[in-house]
Amino acid sequence: MTATTYDQLSASEQARIESMVKAQLASMDATNRQILQRNRESLAFYVANAIKATAAFLGYAIALPLAYAEMIAERFVTGFAEGWNAAFDELRRTRDT
């Protein structure tokens, strides 16, 4: 069996080989495009989840101190109102006696 070069092949055989190579390249390109698309989708999914997690963290970072400040303000107002009422009750009691 002897080796045959591309130039030694007939024109029809060369055309057949060229069409096979082109089909194989097209198939590889399609596969590479699919892989690239999957990678982009994975990256987009990862970035979207990272943004969502960051937003949730920022929400907690803002909401927790605000809730604590609201609790302190409510206790201050409630304590002030109770103290005010107790003082006036004491004032009324001392005035009535």
Distance bins in CASP14 RR format, pairs under 12 A and 6 or more apart:
PFRMAT RR
TARGET T0000
AUTHOR 0000-0000-0000
RMODE 2
METHOD distances of the structure
MODEL  1
2 8 0 0 0 0 1 0 0 0 0 0 0
3 9 0 0 0 0 0 1 0 0 0 0 0
4 10 0 0 0 0 0 1 0 0 0 0 0
4 13 0 0 0 0 1 0 0 0 0 0 0
4 14 0 0 0 0 0 1 0 0 0 0 0
4 17 0 0 0 0 0 1 0 0 0 0 0
5 13 0 0 0 0 0 1 0 0 0 0 0
5 14 0 0 0 0 0 1 0 0 0 0 0
5 17 0 0 0 0 0 1 0 0 0 0 0
6 13 0 0 0 0 1 0 0 0 0 0 0
6 14 1 0 0 1 0 0 0 0 0 0 0
6 15 0 0 0 0 0 1 0 0 0 0 0
6 16 0 0 0 0 0 1 0 0 0 0 0
6 17 1 0 0 1 0 0 0 0 0 0 0
6 18 0 0 0 0 1 0 0 0 0 0 0
6 21 0 0 0 0 0 1 0 0 0 0 0
7 13 0 0 0 0 0 1 0 0 0 0 0
7 14 0 0 0 0 1 0 0 0 0 0 0
7 17 0 0 0 0 0 1 0 0 0 0 0
8 14 0 0 0 0 1 0 0 0 0 0 0
9 15 0 0 0 0 1 0 0 0 0 0 0
9 16 0 0 0 0 1 0 0 0 0 0 0
9 17 1 0 0 1 0 0 0 0 0 0 0
9 18 0 0 0 0 0 1 0 0 0 0 0
10 16 0 0 0 0 1 0 0 0 0 0 0
10 17 0 0 0 0 0 1 0 0 0 0 0
11 17 0 0 0 0 0 1 0 0 0 0 0
11 18 0 0 0 0 0 1 0 0 0 0 0
12 18 0 0 0 0 0 1 0 0 0 0 0
12 19 0 0 0 0 0 1 0 0 0 0 0
13 19 0 0 0 0 0 1 0 0 0 0 0
13 20 0 0 0 0 0 1 0 0 0 0 0
14 20 0 0 0 0 0 1 0 0 0 0 0
14 21 0 0 0 0 0 1 0 0 0 0 0
15 21 0 0 0 0 0 1 0 0 0 0 0
15 22 0 0 0 0 0 1 0 0 0 0 0
16 22 0 0 0 0 0 1 0 0 0 0 0
16 23 0 0 0 0 0 1 0 0 0 0 0
17 23 0 0 0 0 0 1 0 0 0 0 0
17 24 0 0 0 0 0 1 0 0 0 0 0
18 24 0 0 0 0 0 1 0 0 0 0 0
18 25 0 0 0 0 0 1 0 0 0 0 0
19 25 0 0 0 0 0 1 0 0 0 0 0
19 26 0 0 0 0 0 1 0 0 0 0 0
20 26 0 0 0 0 0 1 0 0 0 0 0
20 27 0 0 0 0 0 1 0 0 0 0 0
21 27 0 0 0 0 0 1 0 0 0 0 0
21 28 0 0 0 0 0 1 0 0 0 0 0
22 28 0 0 0 0 0 1 0 0 0 0 0
22 29 0 0 0 0 0 1 0 0 0 0 0
23 29 0 0 0 0 0 1 0 0 0 0 0
23 30 0 0 0 0 0 1 0 0 0 0 0
24 30 0 0 0 0 0 1 0 0 0 0 0
24 31 0 0 0 0 0 1 0 0 0 0 0
25 31 0 0 0 0 0 1 0 0 0 0 0
25 32 0 0 0 0 0 1 0 0 0 0 0
26 32 0 0 0 0 0 1 0 0 0 0 0
26 33 0 0 0 0 0 1 0 0 0 0 0
27 33 0 0 0 0 0 1 0 0 0 0 0
27 34 0 0 0 0 0 1 0 0 0 0 0
28 34 0 0 0 0 0 1 0 0 0 0 0
28 35 0 0 0 0 0 1 0 0 0 0 0
29 35 0 0 0 0 0 1 0 0 0 0 0
29 36 0 0 0 0 0 1 0 0 0 0 0
30 36 0 0 0 0 0 1 0 0 0 0 0
30 37 0 0 0 0 0 1 0 0 0 0 0
31 37 0 0 0 0 0 1 0 0 0 0 0
31 38 0 0 0 0 0 1 0 0 0 0 0
32 38 0 0 0 0 0 1 0 0 0 0 0
32 39 0 0 0 0 0 1 0 0 0 0 0
33 39 0 0 0 0 0 1 0 0 0 0 0
33 40 0 0 0 0 0 1 0 0 0 0 0
34 40 0 0 0 0 0 1 0 0 0 0 0
34 41 0 0 0 0 0 1 0 0 0 0 0
35 41 0 0 0 0 0 1 0 0 0 0 0
35 42 0 0 0 0 0 1 0 0 0 0 0
36 42 0 0 0 0 0 1 0 0 0 0 0
36 43 0 0 0 0 0 1 0 0 0 0 0
37 43 0 0 0 0 0 1 0 0 0 0 0
37 44 0 0 0 0 0 1 0 0 0 0 0
38 44 0 0 0 0 0 1 0 0 0 0 0
38 45 0 0 0 0 0 1 0 0 0 0 0
39 45 0 0 0 0 0 1 0 0 0 0 0
39 46 0 0 0 0 0 1 0 0 0 0 0
40 46 0 0 0 0 0 1 0 0 0 0 0
40 47 0 0 0 0 0 1 0 0 0 0 0
41 47 0 0 0 0 0 1 0 0 0 0 0
41 48 0 0 0 0 0 1 0 0 0 0 0
42 48 0 0 0 0 0 1 0 0 0 0 0
42 49 0 0 0 0 0 1 0 0 0 0 0
43 49 0 0 0 0 0 1 0 0 0 0 0
43 50 0 0 0 0 0 1 0 0 0 0 0
44 50 0 0 0 0 0 1 0 0 0 0 0
44 51 0 0 0 0 0 1 0 0 0 0 0
45 51 0 0 0 0 0 1 0 0 0 0 0
45 52 0 0 0 0 0 1 0 0 0 0 0
46 52 0 0 0 0 0 1 0 0 0 0 0
46 53 0 0 0 0 0 1 0 0 0 0 0
47 53 0 0 0 0 0 1 0 0 0 0 0
47 54 0 0 0 0 0 1 0 0 0 0 0
48 54 0 0 0 0 0 1 0 0 0 0 0
48 55 0 0 0 0 0 1 0 0 0 0 0
49 55 0 0 0 0 0 1 0 0 0 0 0
49 56 0 0 0 0 0 1 0 0 0 0 0
50 56 0 0 0 0 0 1 0 0 0 0 0
50 57 0 0 0 0 0 1 0 0 0 0 0
51 57 0 0 0 0 0 1 0 0 0 0 0
51 58 0 0 0 0 0 1 0 0 0 0 0
52 58 0 0 0 0 0 1 0 0 0 0 0
52 59 0 0 0 0 0 1 0 0 0 0 0
53 59 0 0 0 0 0 1 0 0 0 0 0
53 60 0 0 0 0 0 1 0 0 0 0 0
54 60 0 0 0 0 0 1 0 0 0 0 0
54 61 0 0 0 0 0 1 0 0 0 0 0
55 61 0 0 0 0 0 1 0 0 0 0 0
55 62 0 0 0 0 0 1 0 0 0 0 0
55 63 0 0 0 0 0 1 0 0 0 0 0
56 62 0 0 0 0 0 1 0 0 0 0 0
56 63 0 0 0 0 0 1 0 0 0 0 0
57 63 0 0 0 0 0 1 0 0 0 0 0
57 64 0 0 0 0 0 1 0 0 0 0 0
58 64 0 0 0 0 0 1 0 0 0 0 0
59 65 0 0 0 0 0 1 0 0 0 0 0
59 66 0 0 0 0 1 0 0 0 0 0 0
59 67 0 0 0 0 0 1 0 0 0 0 0
60 66 0 0 0 0 0 1 0 0 0 0 0
60 67 0 0 0 0 1 0 0 0 0 0 0
61 67 0 0 0 0 0 1 0 0 0 0 0
62 68 0 0 0 0 0 1 0 0 0 0 0
62 69 0 0 0 0 0 1 0 0 0 0 0
63 69 0 0 0 0 0 1 0 0 0 0 0
63 70 0 0 0 0 0 1 0 0 0 0 0
64 70 0 0 0 0 0 1 0 0 0 0 0
64 71 0 0 0 0 0 1 0 0 0 0 0
65 71 0 0 0 0 0 1 0 0 0 0 0
65 72 0 0 0 0 0 1 0 0 0 0 0
66 72 0 0 0 0 0 1 0 0 0 0 0
66 73 0 0 0 0 0 1 0 0 0 0 0
67 73 0 0 0 0 0 1 0 0 0 0 0
67 74 0 0 0 0 0 1 0 0 0 0 0
68 74 0 0 0 0 0 1 0 0 0 0 0
68 75 0 0 0 0 0 1 0 0 0 0 0
69 75 0 0 0 0 0 1 0 0 0 0 0
69 76 0 0 0 0 0 1 0 0 0 0 0
70 76 0 0 0 0 0 1 0 0 0 0 0
70 77 0 0 0 0 0 1 0 0 0 0 0
71 77 0 0 0 0 0 1 0 0 0 0 0
71 78 0 0 0 0 0 1 0 0 0 0 0
72 78 0 0 0 0 0 1 0 0 0 0 0
72 79 0 0 0 0 0 1 0 0 0 0 0
73 79 0 0 0 0 0 1 0 0 0 0 0
73 80 0 0 0 0 0 1 0 0 0 0 0
74 80 0 0 0 0 0 1 0 0 0 0 0
74 81 0 0 0 0 0 1 0 0 0 0 0
75 81 0 0 0 0 0 1 0 0 0 0 0
75 82 0 0 0 0 0 1 0 0 0 0 0
76 82 0 0 0 0 0 1 0 0 0 0 0
76 83 0 0 0 0 0 1 0 0 0 0 0
77 83 0 0 0 0 0 1 0 0 0 0 0
77 84 0 0 0 0 0 1 0 0 0 0 0
78 84 0 0 0 0 0 1 0 0 0 0 0
78 85 0 0 0 0 0 1 0 0 0 0 0
79 85 0 0 0 0 1 0 0 0 0 0 0
79 86 0 0 0 0 1 0 0 0 0 0 0
79 87 0 0 0 0 0 1 0 0 0 0 0
80 86 0 0 0 0 0 1 0 0 0 0 0
80 87 0 0 0 0 0 1 0 0 0 0 0
81 87 0 0 0 0 0 1 0 0 0 0 0
81 88 0 0 0 0 0 1 0 0 0 0 0
82 88 0 0 0 0 0 1 0 0 0 0 0
82 89 0 0 0 0 0 1 0 0 0 0 0
83 89 0 0 0 0 1 0 0 0 0 0 0
83 90 0 0 0 0 1 0 0 0 0 0 0
83 91 0 0 0 0 0 1 0 0 0 0 0
84 90 0 0 0 0 0 1 0 0 0 0 0
84 91 0 0 0 0 0 1 0 0 0 0 0
85 91 0 0 0 0 0 1 0 0 0 0 0
85 92 0 0 0 0 0 1 0 0 0 0 0
86 92 0 0 0 0 0 1 0 0 0 0 0
86 93 0 0 0 0 0 1 0 0 0 0 0
87 93 0 0 0 0 0 1 0 0 0 0 0
87 94 0 0 0 0 0 1 0 0 0 0 0
88 94 0 0 0 0 0 1 0 0 0 0 0
88 95 0 0 0 0 0 1 0 0 0 0 0
89 95 0 0 0 0 0 1 0 0 0 0 0
89 96 0 0 0 0 0 1 0 0 0 0 0
90 96 0 0 0 0 0 1 0 0 0 0 0
90 97 0 0 0 0 0 1 0 0 0 0 0
91 97 0 0 0 0 0 1 0 0 0 0 0
END
